[in-house]
Structure formats: C-alpha cells, structure tokens
Amino acid sequence: MPTDYYGLLGVRRDATAEEIKRAYRKLARDLHPDVNPDPEAQQRFREVGRAYEVLSDPQKRQIVDLGGDPHGNGASAGGGFATGFGGIGDIMDAFFGGGTGASGRPPRTRVRQGADALIPVDLRLDEAAFGVTRDLTVETAERCDVCDGAGTAPGTHPQTCETCHGRGEIQSVQRSFLGQVMTSRPCHTCGGVGTVIPEPCAKCGGDGRIRARRTISVKVPAGVEDGMRIRLSGQGEVGPGGGPPGDLYVEIREQAHDIFTRDGENLHCRVTLPMTAAALGTTLTLNTLDGDEEFDIVPGTQSGTVHKLRARGVPRLRGTGRGDLHVHVDVTTPTRIDDEQETLLRQFAALRGEDRPVSTRAAGGGLFSRMRDAFNGR
C-alpha cells in the first residue's frame, strides 16, 4: 500500500508548505536521536524525515496526491537508513530554521544600500576658527532619471529567472552515508536575486544609477581642526537598483598660517625684538584673528618670555569660550656695529659695571679652585 506521508507528519492533505515545515520541525526536535534515544523514536525519526523530503518537493508531492510512489521503487517509509534519514539540510532546517539544504531564504534584493563618499575641503585658519559655509561640487552615483532606479527600459519589467525559477539559488542533491545531502549556491544567471532584466535601461545599463555632478552647501562649524570629518547623512552614493544613498563625509584640511601655529584651541606666534626695545620696553601691533591689536612689551623683557593673551585663540568646538594666544619673545643681539655705536655701548657697559667679562666660576669656586684649596689644606 502507498505510504501515508501526510499521516506521518500529522497534517491534512491540503496543508500548506509552511504547515508541513512546522510539523516536521516539531517532530524532528522531539524524535531526534540526541534527544530521544528510544529505538522506536529513531525509526519514527527516519520515517518523518522521509515524509518531509517527499512533501516538501512540489513534484514528489504531486505524485503522492495522484496515488503514485515518488521514489518509483515501492520502498516503504521504514526502508533503509540511508534513504529514510532525509537530508542533512532538512535536519539543520528543523533545528535552526535553515542549513545546507533548502534554505527557505528569500532571494536577494536587487535594491541595496549605497556606499559612503569622502571629499576633502581646504580651509584657512580663520575659516576653521570661526566657521564657514562652502558650496562643494561632488561627483557621486545618483538614481537614474530614465528608469527611476529600476534598471529596465521604459515599458519593460524584470522577469523571473529561468535557471533558478525565482528562488535566487540553485540546489544540488548528493548521496552520502548519511543520506541525501542538499546544498545551495547563488544562481549564476541572476546573481541570487531571482529575476533578470531582459531589456536594460539604455542610460544606466541596468544598474539603476548613473554618475553625476551636483553642488551641495556645507556648513563648517567654528573650531574644527585638521583631519576632522563632517558627516552629511544621505548625501553619499545611491545604491544599486536605486537603493538608499550612503553618507558623505567632508574632511577638513587646515592650511598652514604665515604667523600662527595651532595647538588645539590655542594659538602660538613669535615676535623678534632688538635688545634695546626689550630693555626699554615698547608697544607692538599684533595682527590677531580678531584684527590688529596693540601689545605692550614691558622694560627688561628677556628672550624666551611667553606672554598670554586670553581669549584670542580658536573658539571651542564642543563648549563655550575660546583658547588663548601665546606670544613668544625672541631678543636679538646686533652682529655688526659701527665705531660710534661701539663707543656708546662700552660707555653703557661701564656705567653698569659690565665692562669686564662675566666670571663663569660657580658659587663655591670652580673645579680647579677646589682642587687647589684641597692641596693647600683649605
């Protein structure tokens, strides 16, 4: 008598493919040898696997519904181990919802997320410090305006792939000592999407997108630094099939300044003074980011002195207030003087008692003095 495959799984003859799969999963979990070591359960497990193998195949199920034997050899459901075990993929599918057999996964979508794009922008120090709005011309992938991302010629539509019949994958069955092992791989004809485009769009070639230039306005916030990136959501590359675009990143490249060097939110500059100006004091005019500003050099300023001008640096990117401007002073000594200048300097040195060379002996005497004193018993 023909095997009652529906009865083995406990489903009606008009059960849907999803109902058959659910019934098989439940029985396979309960009867699996790792779960139920009873010999009768193992036999039942093989019968259930064989029933699912038949009823999950539309062609074999049709043969069963017509009263025939899908194996064509009269073998019963309790036949040999190799044919009754079912596919390894079916067992994986029962426990994990998928495996190496019929995966049940839908075909890949032709529409995919677009990639991100990166564009550099050069800024002066004052633009990076106080912010600026720039109009940038970018060239990215955009949705095709002829097919609107579909990739098909006007009036045509994608068609079901004849190789995989719309499943997006090709299955092959091999016999092993465990039974029939079903493997799946993406369809080489449609690339796994289940459909093909018989008449591609003439403008985009079926990709659904084209390269195009456009101008976007970018607002650079105050306080950005070299190497920082500004993210513009949804302004990147449009995805294949007219998919959603990625993001556009604007990378800041801060140009070197003639006067200032930057250290985060602080600025540094150097001023060079003659020794007379450093000794007598003077007033300098500094060209700061806020414009010209007078700066007093106090009398007796030494080389290497650093003066801080508060809140004359760069605005803080994440916070309030600004950094400082550090003014480094270098005092220069004249290398060439005429006779009159030399006479005046000597007179000045004599007035200060500096007309003789300054002794280099440290307090307590030099090395040779200390050795002499040691020999003399001092």
ABEGO torsion letter per residue (X at the ends): XBBBAAAAAGBBAABBAAAAAAAAAAAAAAABAAABABAAAAAAAAAAAAAAAAAABAAAAAAAAAGBBAAGAGBBAABBAAAAAEBAAAAAAAAAGEEABBAGBBBBBABBBBBBBBBBBBBBAAAAAAEBBBBBBBBBBBBBAAAGGAGBBBGBBBBBBAAAGGAGBBBBBBBBAAEBBBBBBBBAAAGGAGBBBABBBAAAGGAGBBBBBBBBBBBBBBGBBBGBBBBBBGABBBBBGGBBBBBBBBBBBBBBBAABBBBEABBBBBBBBBAAAAAAEBBBBBBBAAEBBBBBBBBGBBBGBBBBBBGABBBBABEBEBBBBBBBBBBBBBABBBAAAAAAAAAAAAAAGAABBBBABBBGEBAAAAAAAAAAGX
